[in-house]
Amino acid sequence: MAGKKLASYTITGLKRWSCVAIELPPISQVKALHVYDFDNTRNRAVFMSPLPSQKLWTGSTIGFLQTQEAFANGGWWHDANILGATGQGIEKEEPRAWDGWWNEQIVDLVDLSIKQKDALTILLTGRGEDKFAALIKRIVASKKLAFDMICLKPQAGPNNQTFTSTMKYKQAILRDLIYTYKDADEIRVYEDRVNHVRGFRDYFEHINKTLLNPSELPQRKPITAEVVQVFDSVTTLDPITETAEVQRMINSHNNAISNGSHALLTPLEIKRTVFFTGYLLSPIDTTRLLTLVKLPSGLPESEVKLLANNIIITPRPCPQSILDKVGGIGRKQTWQVTGVGNSESRVWAARVTPVPANATYHTDNPFPLVVLAVVRGARPQDANRIQNWQPIPSDKQYIFQTEVGEKVQLRVEAEIEGESQYESLFQKDKAIKRRQDHQDAPLFEHDSYRPIRGGYHHDENRRPNAGNHGYRGGNQNRGRGGNNNANQHRTGRGGRGHNHRANNNRGRGGRGGYKSLDDVQNNSRYANQGSSYQPNYDGNDGYNSAFPALGGGVGTYNNGAQGNGDGGLPYGK
């Protein structure tokens, strides 16, 4: 009892939580407490901070980037430069108040709370006060949101208390609010994450039960608590900006290891995962070719994946010899549709021929084709089973242009000394590999698209019965990392090698990609866990070959960076 009497809840004490010097209203004046989260709740709070892009990064990297313990600087949620890169950066966004990056529905509620004479309006975030206070105050001020309190997580609380999680920190502030403004009848918290909504509701229920105890000090009446679940869309940075910011974060991390301040951590680098190399279609031509698909009546749209985005060259990183033959990354090639067909009404494809007919090309399929659509559970490679190709009218024999490119995602992994550019294309993390080996098959397995049998046409490297150890097309460096070991590559599928699904990061990448500060802080079990997101191969997302060159690569990329590494982003070595 004596210990409880020592508890003191005053306006002066409450102000120590806030990083803005604003006089708080008298206790008797406040009847409502309105608490808004700044971000970190899947971008469904007041401000829509960017998340790591699921199109840009592999699933495992999505989780890894948000793991505080993995980076000397704390990673995604603890690096103010990431937040500062939102939109087009601070200098351009501040004058226009970060237009388009706010949850306007929640902003309207904040305005109503500010105008309510008897309400105290609080902005609450788990971001660290030392790194983010100045930036968040600038963001809020640009929107002219006059919060009574702006609270960021301090190294220690006003009474030198420390917090094992962001949730514990937030609960400490909520308790001080409730007990300081003891005449308040209600408290309202805006939150989107189901587990946090439940956690806050349980916490308020616990406080109210405690307040019913006549021996509880200080005394106040129970408070009506409402936790409002809110929703909005996920936002990301420009892919080039995001890649550069992560590279900067990695460089800072590696420098901290080099100077000895974080010697126990592992040097990191950005690597590329190439899911396939192909002749990529433009979105306009994708739309045209999809008009050739005639789906069975009664087939739900949710059961069909529309593709029409590429003509496969190789279902993996392309060997240099083949890439040279097709003209390198960025080479244009014209095609004409000659027929359409389907396999058991599960896979639809268009057969195509090059224009001119004697043009040199390469495909690992028996002949060039565009997979148009697949139903749930089907695989694009099943298009090779189509036997009955139907001719089409002349007005449907579309002529379209493609561009040689790669379907790429990036990943962040340990730097491996002596690793070649080609070897770096394949994920080495055994822990991730084991987890992915046990994942269910993806909904649409176009990420593991491979031909059933080889074919050749105007291809000096391909010949019947060619190659040792089952290599297709006579290219004996088409296995993983160019290993010619027969025991490793007796696959009969172009030397794809063993354990290809795991090594090329084609599994689901672990559990849910989004981790808030409450999830990842001081919790290393989230390291290397990512989302269930499967890469988008629709060809309409602008990511086909638009990544900056990372320390080099084969050929010339769409951004003009040469494959020798000139002009591209460094790996961070």
N, C-alpha and C positions, 0 to 999 in steps of 0.2 A: 504494500500500500504506500509506504513511504517513497518507494522508487517511482510510483506513478505520480505522486504529488510534484516530483521534480520536473515532469514534462511541461514544457512551456511552448505555447503556440501563439505567436504574435505576428503582427503585420511586418514588423522589422525582420523577424526571423524568416518569414515567408519570402520576402524580397530577395533574400540571399540566393534563392533558386533561380532568379531571373537574371538575364544578361542585358536587360534594358533598364535604364534609370528612370522609372516612372513611378510616381506616387500612387500607391494603391488606395482605393476608397475605404472609408471607415467600415468596421465590421457590421454595424447595424444597417448599412445601406445595401449590402449584397444579399440577394435572395436566391440567386441562381449562379451556378458555376458551369461554364461551357468550355470544354477542353477539346482542342483540335490537334490531331497529329500532323506534323509537317510532311513527312513522307515515310519511306521504308516499309510501308504496308502494301506492298505490291503496287505502289504508285497510285493508291486510291485514297489519298488524304488530301490536304490542301494543295500541295505542289506535286506535280507528276515528274519526279526525278527519274532519270533514265535507268533502265535495267540493262545488264549485259544482253546483247542481241542473240536470240536463239537461232537466227539465220547465219550469224557471223561465226559463232563459237560452237564447238562440239558440246554435247550435253554434259560430259564430265567437267569441262572447263567452265561452264556456267556456274556450277557449284564451287569449283576451286577458286575462281576469281573473288567470290564472296566469303572466302574462309580467312578470317583474320590472322590465324596463326601461320598461314602459308606465306605471308608477305611481311617483310621487315617494316613496311609502312602501313600495314593493316588491311590492304586489299581494297576492293571496290567501295565499300561503305565507310571506309576510314581515310579516304584520300580526297581532299577537298578539290583537287584538280578535276576529278571526274564530275563532280557536281558543277564546278565552274565551267566545264565544257558543254553544259546543256545548251541546246540550240546552236547558235553560232558564237558562243562564248560571252563572257561578262560584258566586254566593251560594247558589243552590238545589242545584247539582250537587255541590259539594264535600262537604256533609254526607252525601250518599248515594253518594259515591265514583263519580260519573258512571256510575251503574248503567245498563247497556244500551249503553254506548259502548266496551266493551272486547271484544277478541277473546279470549273466555274459554278457548279451546283453547290459545292462546299463553300466556295468563296462567297456566294450569296448568303449562305447561312452565317458565315462569319460576320458579314456586314450587318445582318439582323441582330446578332449577338452584341456587336459593338454599340448599336443604336439602343439596345435595351438598357434602360437606366439602372436597373437593379441587378444586372448581370456582370460577372467578372469573366473576361475572355482570355483564355490561355492557349498559347501555342506550345506544344510539347513534342519533343523528338529525342530519340536515342542517339543521335549523332553527338560526337564529342565536342564539348564546349571550346576546348583550346584550338581545335582545327577549323571549326565550322561557324562559330558565333558571328564573326565579322561578315562572312558571305551570306549566311541566312538572314541576317538583319538587313543586308542590302537588297536581297530578293524580296523580302516582306515589305520593306519601305517603298520599293518601286511600284508595288501594287496598292500602296496607301492603305495597308491593313494595320490599324492601330490597336494591336493586342495590348492588354494590360500587363501580361507577362509573356516572355519568350524564354522557354526553359530548354537548355541543352544539357546533356549528361556531363557532369563535372568529374574530375579525377576523384574527388571526395565531396560528400554532401556538406551542408552548412555545419553539421555537428561532427565533421570528420568521418562520417560513415562511408563505407564502401559497399558496392553492389555486385552481387554475383551474376546478375543479368539485367538487361534493359527493362524487363518487366518489373523486377524488384525496385529499380530506380523510379519507374513511373508510379508504382504503388506508393512509394515513400512521399512523392509530391502530392498525390491524390489525398493521402491521409492528412498531410499538413494543410491542404486546402480545406478539407472538410472540418478539421478541428479548429482551424484559425477562424474561418467564417462560419461560426457556429449557428448563426441565424439563417443561413441559407437553407431553403426548403428542397432544392433539387440540384443534382449534378448530372451533366450530360456529356458523354464521351463519344466521339466519332471515331470509328474503327472499322476495318473491313475484314481482317483475318478471323476466321471462325474460332480458332483456338484462343485468340486474344479477346474476342468478344466474350467467349465463355469465361476466360480468366478474369476479366474485369467484373463481369456479373457476379461471379463467385466471390470476388474480393469485396464488392459492395455489400453482398449478402452477409459476409462475415463481419464487416464493420457494423452493420445495423444490428446484428445479433449481439455484438459486444456493447453497443450503446443501450440496449435494453437492460443491461446489468447495472443495477443501482450503485455498485461499488466502482464502476468504471470512471476514471478521471483522465482528462477533464470531461465534464458531463455536457451533453448536448442531445437534442432529440434526434431520432432516426431521420435519415435523409432519403428522399425519393431519387433513385439512381436509374438512369437510362443509358444503355450502351447502344448507339445507333450504328448499324452496319451499313457502310457506304460502298459504292462501286464506281469504277471508271476504267478506262482502257490503259494498257501497258504502253510505255513509250521507250524509245531507244535513241541513242546518238546516231549521227551520220556514221556509216561504217568506216570511212577513212579516218574520221576524227577519233572514233572509238578505238580502232587499231593503234593509232598513234599514242593515245592516252595510256592504253595498256602497255605499250612498249616503253613509254616513259616511266610507268610504274615499275616495270620489270628492271629497267636500267637503274632506278633508284634502289630497288631491292638488291640487285647484284653488287652495286657500289657499297651498300651497307655490309655485305658479306666480305667484300675485298678489304675494307678498312678495319675489319675485325669487330665492328659493333654488333653484328648478328652472325657470328662465325658458324653457329650450329645450323643455320638454315641452308637450303639447297639453291644454288644458282638456277635461274629459270630462263627460258627462251620461248618465243612464239614459233610454232611449227604449223605446217599446212597439212591437211588431210584432203586428198583428192579422191572423190568418190567415183568419178568416171571422167573420161575425156571424150568429147563428142563434137559433132557439128550442131551448134546451138541455134535454135530458131528464135526469131523476134516474137514479142507478145502478139503483134498483129498477125503474123503468119500462124502462130499457135491457134488464134481464134478462127482463122480461115479453115485450118485443117480439122478443127473439132466439129465443123459442120458436116464432116464425112461420117461421123459416128451415128449409128442408128441403134439406140438401146432398146431392149425388149420392153414392151408396155408392162407397167406394173413394177418395174425395178426401181426401188427408192433411190433418190439422188444421193442419200447418205451412204449408200453401198457402193458408189462408183467414184473412182479417182480419175479425174481428167488430166492428161499429160500433154502429149503433142509438143514436146519441148526440145527434142534432140534426135539426131541419128548417131547411134553409139559408134565410137571408134574403138576404145578399149574400156572395159569396166574397172578401171584402176588408173594410176598414173601412167601416162603414155611413154614407152621407151623412146629414146632420142631418135633412133632410126626411123620409127614410124612417124614421129612428129615432124622430122625433116621431110619425109615423103609427102605428107599432107600439107606442107607449107608452113608449119609452125602455128603457135597460138595467134589468133587474130586473122588467120587466112580466110578469105571469103570463098564460098562454093555455092553454085546454083544447082537446084534439083527440080525435078518434075514428078508429080504423083502419077503413077501408072495403074494402081489398083488398090482395093481395100479388101479386108477380110477379118474374120474373127475366129477365135478358138473356143468352141463350146459356149459362146456368148459370155465369156469371162474376160477375154482380152481382145481389144480391137486395135488394128494397125493399118497403116498406109504404106504400100510398097512404092519406092521411089527409085529414080534413075538420075545419074548426074547429067548436067547440061554444061558443055557438050558431052555426048555419050562416051567419048574416049578420054574424058578427064581422069586423071589419076586420083584415087581416093583409097581409103582403108576403112574396113569395118570388121569387127570380130564376128559379126553375124554372117550367115550364108549369103546374104545380099542386103543392100541398104534398105532400112525401113524406119518408120516413125511409129512408136507405140502411142496410140491415141488415148486409150482409156483401159483401166483394169477394174474389176470388181473386188470387193473385200476378200482377202485371202489369196487372190491370184497374183502372179508375178509377171512383170513385163517381159522377162526372157521367154515366157510361154508363147510369145508371139511367133517364135521360130517354129512352133507346132502347126501354124496355120498352113493348110494344104490347098484350100480352095480360094484363090484370089479372084475377086470379081472385078471385071473392067468397069471403068466409070466414064460418064459422058465427057465430052471434050471440055465443057465449061467447068467441070470439076477437076480437071487435070491441072491442078494448081502448079504454078512455077514460083519458087520461093528461094530466097538466099539465106545461107547459114554462115556462121562464123565459128571457126575452131576454138574451142574453149574447154575449161574444166569446171566441174561442179566441186566447189571447194568450201571447206570450213576450216577455221583456225583452232588451234589448241595451245594451251600453255603447259609445258612439261619441263622436267629437269634438263638442264644443259648437259649434253653428253659429249665429252671430249673425243675428237676424232670421228664423230658421226658425219657421214656424207650427206649431201643435199638430198639424194634419193632415199637414203635410210631414214632420214628425218620425217619422211612422209607417213611413216607407220608408227602407231602408238606403241610404246614400250612398257606402259604401266601394267605390271602383272596383276595388281590388285583389281584394277579396273577391268582387265581382261577376264579374270575369274568371275567377276560379278556379271559381266555382259554375256559370258558363255551360258548363264542360267536364265537370261531374260527370255520372255516370250518373243516369238517372231514378230517383226513389225507388221503394222496393218497393211502397208503396201511395200513390197520388198524391192522397189526400184533402186534402192541404195546398194543392193547386191546383184544388180542386173548383170548377167553374164550369158553368153551364147550357149546354146545346146551343142552346136557343132560348128566347126570353123568353115569359112568360105573364102574365096579369093577371086579377085577380078582386077586386072591392071595393077597387080601387086607383085613387084619383083621379089619380095621376100616370102610370099606364100606359094607353096607348091604341094601337090598331092603327096600324102604319106611322108611329109617333111618332118625334119627335126628329130633330135634325140630326146628321149625321156618325155614324150608327149607334148613338146612345145608346138604351139600353133603358129604357123607362118614362118617357121625356121628361125625365129629370133630367140636365141637361147639366153637372153638377158631379160626376159619378160617376167621372171619370177620376182618375189619380194626381195628387193635389195640387190637384184642381179645375181643371185646365188645359183650356180649351175649344178648343184648337187642333185643327182638323180633321185636319191632317196627322199629328198624334200619336195621334189616337183613332179612326181609321177601322177599328175592329176588329170591329164588329157584335156585341160581347159585353159590352154594358153599359158601354162606355167604359173597359175595363180598362187600356188604354194599352199601351205597348211595353216590352219587356224586363221584364215583370212578374215573372217567376220570380226573377230576380236581385235586382231592386229590393226585393222583399218578403222577402228572405232565405229563399227556399224551396229553395235548393240544400242540399247536404249540409254545407257549412260547413267544409270542409277536413279534414285528417287528425286522427286520434284525439283525443278531447276531453281525456283525462287527461294531465297533464304533471307529473312529480314534480320535486323540487328539482334533481335531477341533469339533467333535461331542459331546464328553463327558465332556470336560472341562467346569466347572462352569455351568453345565446343568443337574440338578437333574432329569429332566423328563425321562432320559434314565435309571434310576435305575430300576432294575428288568425286563428290556426288553431284550429279547434274540432273537435267530434266529428262522427261520421257519424250521430249520433242524429237521427231524424225525430220531430217533435212527436207526442205521444200525444193522439189525438183520441177515445179511448174514452169519455170523459165520466165515468170512475170514479176520477179521480186527485185530485179536489178543487181543480183549478186552473182550472176553466172561467172564472170571473169573480172569483176570490178574491184577486186581487192588490190591493195598496193603490193608490189613485189616484196617479199620478206627475205632479205638476205640473198636474193637471186632467184633461181628457178629456171625452168627450161623455156626458151623461146621469148617472144615479145608479148607482153600483156596489154590489155585494152587501155590501161592508163599510160602506156608508152614506156614503162620501165623495162629495161632489158633483162633477160634472164641471167646475165652475169652478175647481177646484184647492183648494178649502177642505177642510182636514182630511186631505189626502193627503200623501204624501212629496214633497218638492220635487225638482226636477231637479238641483239643486246649483249653480244659477247664482248 
